[in-house]
Amino acid sequence: MRRFALLAAGFAYMVLLIEAVRATVAWWRGEAELGMLDYALIGALPVLAWIWWRYLSMFRKNCGKAACALPPDSGK
């Protein structure tokens, strides 16, 4: 059940991030009539990007030391 909850949360986060980027690009280009949800997504984009950069990307803190490091060589 925990794995399903993590997958659902990850999916919801990615949908929010993609929709926020879509709304921001449409706003920047002046292509679409934006509603309140679009403005909320545009406002949430910096927070979503920060979460991505800080916790999910390969550039996060200590990524090279433990989380993203290759397994140790067996010495054979």
C-alpha positions, 0 to 999 in steps of 0.5 A: 500500500505504501508503494502505491501511495508513493507512486500516486504522489509521484504521478500527481507531482509530475502532472502538477509540474507539467501543467504548471510549465504548460500554463507558464509557457502559454502565459509567457507567449500570450496564447491562452485565456488563463483562469484562476487554476492556471494562475495558481499553477504559475504561482506554484511553479517556483515551489515545484521546481525547487522541490524537483531541484532539491529532492528529486534531481541528480544535482541534489545535495549529497547525490554523488556521495551515497544516493547516486553513487555506483556500487563499490567494486568487488576487488576481483 
